[in-house]
Amino acid sequence: MKKKACRNCRLITTTKLCPNCKTSSLSDDWVGELIIVYPDKSKIAKIANITKPGKYAILVRG
Ligand SMILES: [Zn+2]
């Protein structure tokens, strides 16, 4: 199954709903993969506004 990225929080998922924000607003047009393990300690997570660990898209286009 194709991986999709949430338009809201950019989490990458293969499910129909985003596990983070429970939205079905998912896009298959996204680029980059960002793995956040410790959101509290990660500068990238702060810049990207990510608060939960997981795999995120750098940019969601669609
Ligand atoms: Zn989401």
N, CA, C, O and the ligand as a Tripos MOL2 file, in Angstrom:
@<TRIPOS>MOLECULE
protein
  249   247    63     0     0
PROTEIN
NO_CHARGES

@<TRIPOS>ATOM
      1 N           0.8390   -1.2010    0.0000 N.3       1 MET1
      2 CA          0.0000    0.0000    0.0000 C.3       1 MET1
      3 C           0.8740    1.2510    0.0000 C.2       1 MET1
      4 O           1.9120    1.3120    0.6590 O.2       1 MET1
      5 N           0.4260    2.2300   -0.7480 N.am      2 LYS2
      6 CA          1.2160    3.4510   -0.8830 C.3       2 LYS2
      7 C           1.1820    4.2790    0.4110 C.2       2 LYS2
      8 O           0.1540    4.4130    1.0760 O.2       2 LYS2
      9 N           2.3500    4.8180    0.7230 N.am      3 LYS3
     10 CA          2.4250    5.6460    1.9160 C.3       3 LYS3
     11 C           1.8740    7.0310    1.6140 C.2       3 LYS3
     12 O           2.1200    7.6030    0.5530 O.2       3 LYS3
     13 N           1.1230    7.5520    2.5740 N.am      4 LYS4
     14 CA          0.5570    8.8850    2.4170 C.3       4 LYS4
     15 C           0.9970    9.7680    3.5690 C.2       4 LYS4
     16 O           1.3870    9.2860    4.6320 O.2       4 LYS4
     17 N           0.9270   11.0520    3.3390 N.am      5 ALA5
     18 CA          1.3040   12.0030    4.3790 C.3       5 ALA5
     19 C           0.0970   12.8430    4.7670 C.2       5 ALA5
     20 O          -0.6850   13.2730    3.9180 O.2       5 ALA5
     21 N          -0.0320   13.0620    6.0500 N.am      6 CYS6
     22 CA         -1.1440   13.8550    6.5770 C.3       6 CYS6
     23 C          -0.9360   15.3240    6.2150 C.2       6 CYS6
     24 O           0.1480   15.8710    6.4160 O.2       6 CYS6
     25 N          -1.9760   15.9580    5.6810 N.am      7 ARG7
     26 CA         -1.8740   17.3750    5.3210 C.3       7 ARG7
     27 C          -1.8130   18.2580    6.5510 C.2       7 ARG7
     28 O          -1.3300   19.3890    6.4910 O.2       7 ARG7
     29 N          -2.2880   17.7540    7.6310 N.am      8 ASN8
     30 CA         -2.3580   18.5270    8.8650 C.3       8 ASN8
     31 C          -1.0270   18.5050    9.6240 C.2       8 ASN8
     32 O          -0.4660   19.5580    9.9270 O.2       8 ASN8
     33 N          -0.5250   17.3030    9.9320 N.am      9 CYS9
     34 CA          0.6940   17.2050   10.7440 C.3       9 CYS9
     35 C           1.8680   16.5990    9.9790 C.2       9 CYS9
     36 O           2.9730   16.5190   10.5160 O.2       9 CYS9
     37 N           1.6490   16.1720    8.7380 N.am     10 ARG10
     38 CA          2.6870   15.6240    7.8450 C.3      10 ARG10
     39 C           3.1870   14.2450    8.2680 C.2      10 ARG10
     40 O           4.2190   13.7990    7.7660 O.2      10 ARG10
     41 N           2.5050   13.5690    9.1570 N.am     11 LEU11
     42 CA          2.8690   12.2030    9.5240 C.3      11 LEU11
     43 C           2.6740   11.2730    8.3300 C.2      11 LEU11
     44 O           1.6690   11.3570    7.6230 O.2      11 LEU11
     45 N           3.6480   10.3810    8.1120 N.am     12 ILE12
     46 CA          3.5490    9.4120    7.0200 C.3      12 ILE12
     47 C           2.8490    8.1660    7.5390 C.2      12 ILE12
     48 O           3.2200    7.6190    8.5780 O.2      12 ILE12
     49 N           1.8360    7.7240    6.8110 N.am     13 THR13
     50 CA          1.0330    6.6090    7.2710 C.3      13 THR13
     51 C           0.5420    5.7780    6.0990 C.2      13 THR13
     52 O           0.4790    6.2700    4.9730 O.2      13 THR13
     53 N           0.1940    4.5260    6.3520 N.am     14 THR14
     54 CA         -0.4240    3.6900    5.3280 C.3      14 THR14
     55 C          -1.8870    3.4330    5.6760 C.2      14 THR14
     56 O          -2.5830    2.7140    4.9590 O.2      14 THR14
     57 N          -2.3450    4.0140    6.7620 N.am     15 THR15
     58 CA         -3.7380    3.8410    7.1650 C.3      15 THR15
     59 C          -4.6050    4.9240    6.5200 C.2      15 THR15
     60 O          -4.0820    5.8690    5.9320 O.2      15 THR15
     61 N          -5.9140    4.7890    6.6280 N.am     16 LYS16
     62 CA         -6.8250    5.7460    6.0050 C.3      16 LYS16
     63 C          -6.9970    7.0040    6.8310 C.2      16 LYS16
     64 O          -7.3470    8.0640    6.3110 O.2      16 LYS16
     65 N          -6.7450    6.8730    8.1290 N.am     17 LEU17
     66 CA         -6.8440    8.0330    9.0080 C.3      17 LEU17
     67 C          -5.4770    8.3020    9.6060 C.2      17 LEU17
     68 O          -4.7250    7.3660    9.8810 O.2      17 LEU17
     69 N          -5.1480    9.5560    9.8100 N.am     18 CYS18
     70 CA         -3.8900    9.8930   10.4410 C.3      18 CYS18
     71 C          -3.9410    9.4620   11.9110 C.2      18 CYS18
     72 O          -4.8510    9.8660   12.6340 O.2      18 CYS18
     73 N          -2.9800    8.6510   12.3630 N.am     19 PRO19
     74 CA         -2.9980    8.1980   13.7600 C.3      19 PRO19
     75 C          -2.8010    9.3490   14.7430 C.2      19 PRO19
     76 O          -3.1760    9.2410   15.9110 O.2      19 PRO19
     77 N          -2.2210   10.4370   14.2800 N.am     20 ASN20
     78 CA         -1.9750   11.5970   15.1410 C.3      20 ASN20
     79 C          -3.2250   12.4320   15.3470 C.2      20 ASN20
     80 O          -3.6740   12.6350   16.4750 O.2      20 ASN20
     81 N          -3.7800   12.9130   14.2460 N.am     21 CYS21
     82 CA         -4.8750   13.8690   14.3890 C.3      21 CYS21
     83 C          -6.2080   13.3360   13.8700 C.2      21 CYS21
     84 O          -7.1790   14.0870   13.7690 O.2      21 CYS21
     85 N          -6.2620   12.0210   13.5360 N.am     22 LYS22
     86 CA         -7.5140   11.3480   13.1750 C.3      22 LYS22
     87 C          -8.2330   12.0080   12.0100 C.2      22 LYS22
     88 O          -9.4600   11.9630   11.9210 O.2      22 LYS22
     89 N          -7.4670   12.6170   11.1210 N.am     23 THR23
     90 CA         -8.0900   13.2020    9.9470 C.3      23 THR23
     91 C          -7.8870   12.2810    8.7570 C.2      23 THR23
     92 O          -6.9210   11.5190    8.7210 O.2      23 THR23
     93 N          -8.7820   12.3390    7.7900 N.am     24 SER24
     94 CA         -8.6140   11.5470    6.5750 C.3      24 SER24
     95 C          -8.0170   12.4000    5.4650 C.2      24 SER24
     96 O          -7.9880   11.9940    4.3040 O.2      24 SER24
     97 N          -7.5450   13.5820    5.8320 N.am     25 SER25
     98 CA         -6.9460   14.4930    4.8670 C.3      25 SER25
     99 C          -5.4930   14.0960    4.6050 C.2      25 SER25
    100 O          -4.5610   14.7010    5.1360 O.2      25 SER25
    101 N          -5.3220   13.0620    3.7720 N.am     26 LEU26
    102 CA         -4.0020   12.5360    3.4740 C.3      26 LEU26
    103 C          -3.6590   12.7600    2.0090 C.2      26 LEU26
    104 O          -4.5310   12.7150    1.1400 O.2      26 LEU26
    105 N          -2.3930   13.0000    1.7480 N.am     27 SER27
    106 CA         -1.9400   13.2510    0.3860 C.3      27 SER27
    107 C          -0.8760   12.2440   -0.0160 C.2      27 SER27
    108 O          -0.0270   11.8710    0.7940 O.2      27 SER27
    109 N          -0.9250   11.7980   -1.2890 N.am     28 ASP28
    110 CA          0.1600   10.9370   -1.7330 C.3      28 ASP28
    111 C           1.2180   11.7240   -2.5010 C.2      28 ASP28
    112 O           2.1600   11.1490   -3.0470 O.2      28 ASP28
    113 N           1.0560   13.0220   -2.5360 N.am     29 ASP29
    114 CA          2.0400   13.8910   -3.1850 C.3      29 ASP29
    115 C           2.8590   14.6110   -2.1180 C.2      29 ASP29
    116 O           2.5480   15.7310   -1.7120 O.2      29 ASP29
    117 N           3.9110   13.9310   -1.6820 N.am     30 TRP30
    118 CA          4.7480   14.5140   -0.6330 C.3      30 TRP30
    119 C           6.2070   14.1560   -0.9120 C.2      30 TRP30
    120 O           6.4920   13.2130   -1.6510 O.2      30 TRP30
    121 N           7.1120   14.9030   -0.3260 N.am     31 VAL31
    122 CA          8.5390   14.6340   -0.5320 C.3      31 VAL31
    123 C           9.2800   14.6120    0.7980 C.2      31 VAL31
    124 O           8.9120   15.2940    1.7540 O.2      31 VAL31
    125 N          10.3290   13.8110    0.8230 N.am     32 GLY32
    126 CA         11.2230   13.7780    1.9690 C.3      32 GLY32
    127 C          10.6810   12.9560    3.1090 C.2      32 GLY32
    128 O           9.4690   12.8780    3.3120 O.2      32 GLY32
    129 N          11.5750   12.3430    3.8530 N.am     33 GLU33
    130 CA         11.1530   11.5720    5.0080 C.3      33 GLU33
    131 C          11.9610   12.0070    6.2070 C.2      33 GLU33
    132 O          13.1920   12.0020    6.1830 O.2      33 GLU33
    133 N          11.2670   12.3770    7.2360 N.am     34 LEU34
    134 CA         11.8930   12.9070    8.4260 C.3      34 LEU34
    135 C          11.5300   11.9860    9.5880 C.2      34 LEU34
    136 O          10.3540   11.8120    9.9060 O.2      34 LEU34
    137 N          12.5450   11.3960   10.2190 N.am     35 ILE35
    138 CA         12.2440   10.5060   11.3370 C.3      35 ILE35
    139 C          12.5550   11.2360   12.6350 C.2      35 ILE35
    140 O          13.6970   11.6020   12.9090 O.2      35 ILE35
    141 N          11.5250   11.4320   13.4100 N.am     36 ILE36
    142 CA         11.6680   12.1350   14.6880 C.3      36 ILE36
    143 C          11.5520   11.1180   15.8220 C.2      36 ILE36
    144 O          10.5300   10.4460   15.9570 O.2      36 ILE36
    145 N          12.5820   11.0120   16.6170 N.am     37 VAL37
    146 CA         12.5740   10.0630   17.7270 C.3      37 VAL37
    147 C          12.3110   10.7890   19.0530 C.2      37 VAL37
    148 O          11.4940   10.3570   19.8660 O.2      37 VAL37
    149 N          13.0170   11.8890   19.2440 N.am     38 TYR38
    150 CA         12.8270   12.6700   20.4730 C.3      38 TYR38
    151 C          12.4190   14.0950   20.1060 C.2      38 TYR38
    152 O          13.2730   14.9670   19.9460 O.2      38 TYR38
    153 N          11.1290   14.3270   19.9750 N.am     39 PRO39
    154 CA         10.6640   15.6520   19.5500 C.3      39 PRO39
    155 C          11.1170   16.7620   20.4960 C.2      39 PRO39
    156 O          11.3420   17.8910   20.0610 O.2      39 PRO39
    157 N          11.2510   16.4550   21.7660 N.am     40 ASP40
    158 CA         11.6470   17.4710   22.7440 C.3      40 ASP40
    159 C          13.0800   17.9410   22.5240 C.2      40 ASP40
    160 O          13.4170   19.0980   22.7710 O.2      40 ASP40
    161 N          13.9130   17.0170   22.0540 N.am     41 LYS41
    162 CA         15.3360   17.3340   21.9180 C.3      41 LYS41
    163 C          15.7300   17.7250   20.5060 C.2      41 LYS41
    164 O          16.8460   18.1910   20.2750 O.2      41 LYS41
    165 N          14.8230   17.5400   19.5660 N.am     42 SER42
    166 CA         15.1720   17.7480   18.1650 C.3      42 SER42
    167 C          14.8710   19.1700   17.7140 C.2      42 SER42
    168 O          13.7530   19.6640   17.8600 O.2      42 SER42
    169 N          15.9010   19.8210   17.1580 N.am     43 LYS43
    170 CA         15.6940   21.1660   16.6160 C.3      43 LYS43
    171 C          14.8230   21.1110   15.3750 C.2      43 LYS43
    172 O          14.0050   21.9970   15.1250 O.2      43 LYS43
    173 N          15.0180   20.0370   14.5940 N.am     44 ILE44
    174 CA         14.2260   19.8800   13.3640 C.3      44 ILE44
    175 C          12.7490   19.7570   13.7190 C.2      44 ILE44
    176 O          11.8910   20.3430   13.0590 O.2      44 ILE44
    177 N          12.4640   18.9930   14.7610 N.am     45 ALA45
    178 CA         11.0810   18.8220   15.1850 C.3      45 ALA45
    179 C          10.4580   20.1570   15.5770 C.2      45 ALA45
    180 O           9.2890   20.4150   15.2920 O.2      45 ALA45
    181 N          11.2510   20.9990   16.2340 N.am     46 LYS46
    182 CA         10.7330   22.3140   16.6430 C.3      46 LYS46
    183 C          10.4320   23.1750   15.4290 C.2      46 LYS46
    184 O           9.3930   23.8300   15.3520 O.2      46 LYS46
    185 N          11.3730   23.1620   14.4720 N.am     47 ILE47
    186 CA         11.1870   23.9580   13.2540 C.3      47 ILE47
    187 C           9.9860   23.4510   12.4740 C.2      47 ILE47
    188 O           9.1940   24.2350   11.9500 O.2      47 ILE47
    189 N           9.8590   22.1260   12.4020 N.am     48 ALA48
    190 CA          8.7700   21.5300   11.6310 C.3      48 ALA48
    191 C           7.4790   21.4490   12.4380 C.2      48 ALA48
    192 O           6.4550   20.9890   11.9330 O.2      48 ALA48
    193 N           7.5280   21.8940   13.6870 N.am     49 ASN49
    194 CA          6.3390   21.9110   14.5470 C.3      49 ASN49
    195 C           5.8080   20.5070   14.8280 C.2      49 ASN49
    196 O           4.6000   20.2730   14.8010 O.2      49 ASN49
    197 N           6.7210   19.5820   15.0960 N.am     50 ILE50
    198 CA          6.3440   18.1970   15.3560 C.3      50 ILE50
    199 C           6.4870   17.9190   16.8530 C.2      50 ILE50
    200 O           7.5290   18.2010   17.4450 O.2      50 ILE50
    201 N           5.4520   17.3740   17.4520 N.am     51 THR51
    202 CA          5.4840   17.1520   18.8920 C.3      51 THR51
    203 C           5.4500   15.6730   19.2600 C.2      51 THR51
    204 O           5.6840   15.3130   20.4140 O.2      51 THR51
    205 N           5.1580   14.8130   18.2810 N.am     52 LYS52
    206 CA          5.0890   13.3830   18.5680 C.3      52 LYS52
    207 C           6.1290   12.6300   17.7390 C.2      52 LYS52
    208 O           6.3710   12.9990   16.5890 O.2      52 LYS52
    209 N           6.7510   11.5810   18.2940 N.am     53 PRO53
    210 CA          7.7190   10.8070   17.5300 C.3      53 PRO53
    211 C           7.0540   10.1190   16.3440 C.2      53 PRO53
    212 O           5.8770    9.7610   16.4030 O.2      53 PRO53
    213 N           7.8130    9.9370   15.2700 N.am     54 GLY54
    214 CA          7.2720    9.2430   14.1190 C.3      54 GLY54
    215 C           7.9930    9.6170   12.8520 C.2      54 GLY54
    216 O           9.0120   10.3070   12.8730 O.2      54 GLY54
    217 N           7.4460    9.1490   11.7430 N.am     55 LYS55
    218 CA          8.0060    9.4230   10.4320 C.3      55 LYS55
    219 C           7.1640   10.4960    9.7740 C.2      55 LYS55
    220 O           5.9460   10.3540    9.6600 O.2      55 LYS55
    221 N           7.8040   11.5620    9.3440 N.am     56 TYR56
    222 CA          7.0700   12.6970    8.7740 C.3      56 TYR56
    223 C           7.5790   13.0530    7.3900 C.2      56 TYR56
    224 O           8.7450   12.8210    7.0710 O.2      56 TYR56
    225 N           6.7090   13.6140    6.5740 N.am     57 ALA57
    226 CA          7.1150   14.1510    5.2840 C.3      57 ALA57
    227 C           7.6790   15.5460    5.4940 C.2      57 ALA57
    228 O           7.2000   16.2970    6.3430 O.2      57 ALA57
    229 N           8.6990   15.8860    4.7170 N.am     58 ILE58
    230 CA          9.2520   17.2310    4.8360 C.3      58 ILE58
    231 C           8.3080   18.2370    4.1920 C.2      58 ILE58
    232 O           8.1100   19.3390    4.7030 O.2      58 ILE58
    233 N           7.7310   17.8410    3.0650 N.am     59 LEU59
    234 CA          6.8110   18.7430    2.3780 C.3      59 LEU59
    235 C           5.6220   17.9620    1.8210 C.2      59 LEU59
    236 O           5.7950   16.9570    1.1310 O.2      59 LEU59
    237 N           4.4290   18.4310    2.1230 N.am     60 VAL60
    238 CA          3.2200   17.8340    1.5610 C.3      60 VAL60
    239 C           2.6870   18.7910    0.5020 C.2      60 VAL60
    240 O           2.3400   19.9320    0.8080 O.2      60 VAL60
    241 N           2.6230   18.3310   -0.7360 N.am     61 ARG61
    242 CA          2.2390   19.2030   -1.8390 C.3      61 ARG61
    243 C           0.7410   19.1610   -2.1060 C.2      61 ARG61
    244 O           0.0940   20.1990   -2.2450 O.2      61 ARG61
    245 N           0.2080   17.9700   -2.1740 N.am     62 GLY62
    246 CA         -1.1730   17.7930   -2.6650 C.3      62 GLY62
    247 C          -2.2370   18.0830   -1.6510 C.2      62 GLY62
    248 O          -3.4250   17.9670   -1.9530 O.2      62 GLY62
    249 ZN         -2.0460   14.1840   11.0750 Zn       63 ZN63
@<TRIPOS>BOND
     1     1     2 1
     2     2     3 1
     3     3     4 2
     4     3     5 am
     5     5     6 1
     6     6     7 1
     7     7     8 2
     8     7     9 am
     9     9    10 1
    10    10    11 1
    11    11    12 2
    12    11    13 am
    13    13    14 1
    14    14    15 1
    15    15    16 2
    16    15    17 am
    17    17    18 1
    18    18    19 1
    19    19    20 2
    20    19    21 am
    21    21    22 1
    22    22    23 1
    23    23    24 2
    24    23    25 am
    25    25    26 1
    26    26    27 1
    27    27    28 2
    28    27    29 am
    29    29    30 1
    30    30    31 1
    31    31    32 2
    32    31    33 am
    33    33    34 1
    34    34    35 1
    35    35    36 2
    36    35    37 am
    37    37    38 1
    38    38    39 1
    39    39    40 2
    40    39    41 am
    41    41    42 1
    42    42    43 1
    43    43    44 2
    44    43    45 am
    45    45    46 1
    46    46    47 1
    47    47    48 2
    48    47    49 am
    49    49    50 1
    50    50    51 1
    51    51    52 2
    52    51    53 am
    53    53    54 1
    54    54    55 1
    55    55    56 2
    56    55    57 am
    57    57    58 1
    58    58    59 1
    59    59    60 2
    60    59    61 am
    61    61    62 1
    62    62    63 1
    63    63    64 2
    64    63    65 am
    65    65    66 1
    66    66    67 1
    67    67    68 2
    68    67    69 am
    69    69    70 1
    70    70    71 1
    71    71    72 2
    72    71    73 am
    73    73    74 1
    74    74    75 1
    75    75    76 2
    76    75    77 am
    77    77    78 1
    78    78    79 1
    79    79    80 2
    80    79    81 am
    81    81    82 1
    82    82    83 1
    83    83    84 2
    84    83    85 am
    85    85    86 1
    86    86    87 1
    87    87    88 2
    88    87    89 am
    89    89    90 1
    90    90    91 1
    91    91    92 2
    92    91    93 am
    93    93    94 1
    94    94    95 1
    95    95    96 2
    96    95    97 am
    97    97    98 1
    98    98    99 1
    99    99   100 2
   100    99   101 am
   101   101   102 1
   102   102   103 1
   103   103   104 2
   104   103   105 am
   105   105   106 1
   106   106   107 1
   107   107   108 2
   108   107   109 am
   109   109   110 1
   110   110   111 1
   111   111   112 2
   112   111   113 am
   113   113   114 1
   114   114   115 1
   115   115   116 2
   116   115   117 am
   117   117   118 1
   118   118   119 1
   119   119   120 2
   120   119   121 am
   121   121   122 1
   122   122   123 1
   123   123   124 2
   124   123   125 am
   125   125   126 1
   126   126   127 1
   127   127   128 2
   128   127   129 am
   129   129   130 1
   130   130   131 1
   131   131   132 2
   132   131   133 am
   133   133   134 1
   134   134   135 1
   135   135   136 2
   136   135   137 am
   137   137   138 1
   138   138   139 1
   139   139   140 2
   140   139   141 am
   141   141   142 1
   142   142   143 1
   143   143   144 2
   144   143   145 am
   145   145   146 1
   146   146   147 1
   147   147   148 2
   148   147   149 am
   149   149   150 1
   150   150   151 1
   151   151   152 2
   152   151   153 am
   153   153   154 1
   154   154   155 1
   155   155   156 2
   156   155   157 am
   157   157   158 1
   158   158   159 1
   159   159   160 2
   160   159   161 am
   161   161   162 1
   162   162   163 1
   163   163   164 2
   164   163   165 am
   165   165   166 1
   166   166   167 1
   167   167   168 2
   168   167   169 am
   169   169   170 1
   170   170   171 1
   171   171   172 2
   172   171   173 am
   173   173   174 1
   174   174   175 1
   175   175   176 2
   176   175   177 am
   177   177   178 1
   178   178   179 1
   179   179   180 2
   180   179   181 am
   181   181   182 1
   182   182   183 1
   183   183   184 2
   184   183   185 am
   185   185   186 1
   186   186   187 1
   187   187   188 2
   188   187   189 am
   189   189   190 1
   190   190   191 1
   191   191   192 2
   192   191   193 am
   193   193   194 1
   194   194   195 1
   195   195   196 2
   196   195   197 am
   197   197   198 1
   198   198   199 1
   199   199   200 2
   200   199   201 am
   201   201   202 1
   202   202   203 1
   203   203   204 2
   204   203   205 am
   205   205   206 1
   206   206   207 1
   207   207   208 2
   208   207   209 am
   209   209   210 1
   210   210   211 1
   211   211   212 2
   212   211   213 am
   213   213   214 1
   214   214   215 1
   215   215   216 2
   216   215   217 am
   217   217   218 1
   218   218   219 1
   219   219   220 2
   220   219   221 am
   221   221   222 1
   222   222   223 1
   223   223   224 2
   224   223   225 am
   225   225   226 1
   226   226   227 1
   227   227   228 2
   228   227   229 am
   229   229   230 1
   230   230   231 1
   231   231   232 2
   232   231   233 am
   233   233   234 1
   234   234   235 1
   235   235   236 2
   236   235   237 am
   237   237   238 1
   238   238   239 1
   239   239   240 2
   240   239   241 am
   241   241   242 1
   242   242   243 1
   243   243   244 2
   244   243   245 am
   245   245   246 1
   246   246   247 1
   247   247   248 2
@<TRIPOS>SUBSTRUCTURE
     1 MET1         2 RESIDUE 1 A MET
     2 LYS2         6 RESIDUE 1 A LYS
     3 LYS3        10 RESIDUE 1 A LYS
     4 LYS4        14 RESIDUE 1 A LYS
     5 ALA5        18 RESIDUE 1 A ALA
     6 CYS6        22 RESIDUE 1 A CYS
     7 ARG7        26 RESIDUE 1 A ARG
     8 ASN8        30 RESIDUE 1 A ASN
     9 CYS9        34 RESIDUE 1 A CYS
    10 ARG10       38 RESIDUE 1 A ARG
    11 LEU11       42 RESIDUE 1 A LEU
    12 ILE12       46 RESIDUE 1 A ILE
    13 THR13       50 RESIDUE 1 A THR
    14 THR14       54 RESIDUE 1 A THR
    15 THR15       58 RESIDUE 1 A THR
    16 LYS16       62 RESIDUE 1 A LYS
    17 LEU17       66 RESIDUE 1 A LEU
    18 CYS18       70 RESIDUE 1 A CYS
    19 PRO19       74 RESIDUE 1 A PRO
    20 ASN20       78 RESIDUE 1 A ASN
    21 CYS21       82 RESIDUE 1 A CYS
    22 LYS22       86 RESIDUE 1 A LYS
    23 THR23       90 RESIDUE 1 A THR
    24 SER24       94 RESIDUE 1 A SER
    25 SER25       98 RESIDUE 1 A SER
    26 LEU26      102 RESIDUE 1 A LEU
    27 SER27      106 RESIDUE 1 A SER
    28 ASP28      110 RESIDUE 1 A ASP
    29 ASP29      114 RESIDUE 1 A ASP
    30 TRP30      118 RESIDUE 1 A TRP
    31 VAL31      122 RESIDUE 1 A VAL
    32 GLY32      126 RESIDUE 1 A GLY
    33 GLU33      130 RESIDUE 1 A GLU
    34 LEU34      134 RESIDUE 1 A LEU
    35 ILE35      138 RESIDUE 1 A ILE
    36 ILE36      142 RESIDUE 1 A ILE
    37 VAL37      146 RESIDUE 1 A VAL
    38 TYR38      150 RESIDUE 1 A TYR
    39 PRO39      154 RESIDUE 1 A PRO
    40 ASP40      158 RESIDUE 1 A ASP
    41 LYS41      162 RESIDUE 1 A LYS
    42 SER42      166 RESIDUE 1 A SER
    43 LYS43      170 RESIDUE 1 A LYS
    44 ILE44      174 RESIDUE 1 A ILE
    45 ALA45      178 RESIDUE 1 A ALA
    46 LYS46      182 RESIDUE 1 A LYS
    47 ILE47      186 RESIDUE 1 A ILE
    48 ALA48      190 RESIDUE 1 A ALA
    49 ASN49      194 RESIDUE 1 A ASN
    50 ILE50      198 RESIDUE 1 A ILE
    51 THR51      202 RESIDUE 1 A THR
    52 LYS52      206 RESIDUE 1 A LYS
    53 PRO53      210 RESIDUE 1 A PRO
    54 GLY54      214 RESIDUE 1 A GLY
    55 LYS55      218 RESIDUE 1 A LYS
    56 TYR56      222 RESIDUE 1 A TYR
    57 ALA57      226 RESIDUE 1 A ALA
    58 ILE58      230 RESIDUE 1 A ILE
    59 LEU59      234 RESIDUE 1 A LEU
    60 VAL60      238 RESIDUE 1 A VAL
    61 ARG61      242 RESIDUE 1 A ARG
    62 GLY62      246 RESIDUE 1 A GLY
    63 ZN63       249 GROUP 0 **** ****
